[in-house]
Amino acid sequence: MYAIVEIAGQQFKVEEGKKIFVHRLETEEGAILEFDRVLLVEDNDRILVGEPTIENFLVEGKVLDHVRGDKVIVFKKKRKKGYRVKNGHRQNFSQIEIIGIGEKGTIVRKETPKKEKVKKAVEPAEEPVSETKSKEKKSAKKPAVKKKEATLKTKKTAEKKEAEKKPAAKKTSKKKE
């Protein structure tokens, strides 16, 4: 069984259990939506065509995720004029899984089997090690120097540099004979 449905201004061929990407819908993830703009339904070689839609027919879907599409490059150019503009665009999409197709009140939802999450065993010895490392890093930092002490140090270093400098030796030039 499949149907052609209008979702967010576009037509999609949908089947139960199929995942599709549609333009971003303003719903949260995990929400179940009903699409009532069903244009065509095929069920066991029996085809129902709407004029423009089929009355009392629904397609139910579950929002899985909100994602962004691949980048599309938009390049504009006018030859001989030196006009070139390059822009990129990423479209926002919502991923929807179709969970049921049928008449209002008689939809049998086809639930996909959920994957069981396996919990990893965390060793308690690892956690304290990471905490001690962060403490060691914090203790390795030098305390902040006060402004008065910093200005005194810079004056002393400037005086030392001046004292260390020796006057430049005068060069004697050899006179030609």
C-alpha positions, 0 to 999 in steps of 0.5 A: 500500500502506498499513497501520494501526499502533499506535505509542506507544499510538495507531493511525496510518495509514501509507504508505511515504514518509509523515511522521507525528508520534507521542508522544516516543520515547526514541531518538536522531535518525536511528535506524531503528525497527521497529513490529510491532503492525500491525493492518491491511494493504492491498496491491493491493485485498487487505486483511489484518486482524489478530486483534489483530495480523498475525503476521510483519508489520513497519513500519519508520520512521526518526526524523527529529526531536524537536519540540514541538507548539503550545501548548494552553491549559487553562482551569478555572473554577467559576462563582460561586466566583471560581475560575479557573486558566489553564495552558498545555501543549506536547506533545513529539513525534517526527517519523517517516518510514515507509521500509518496510512488509512481512513480516519479512525481505522489507521493501524500504526506500523511501529518500527522495532526500537533498537535496544541500547546496551549500557556499557559498564563504567569502571569506578577506578577511571573516574577518580583518575580523571578528577585528580588530573584536573586538580593537578592541572589547576595546581600547576598554574601560577597565581596571578601577579599583582599590578604593583609587583608587575610594574616594579619588576618591569622597571628593574628589568629595564634598568638591568638592560641599560646597565648591561649595554656597553658603549659601541666601540668606535671604528677606525678607518685605515687611511689609504697610503 
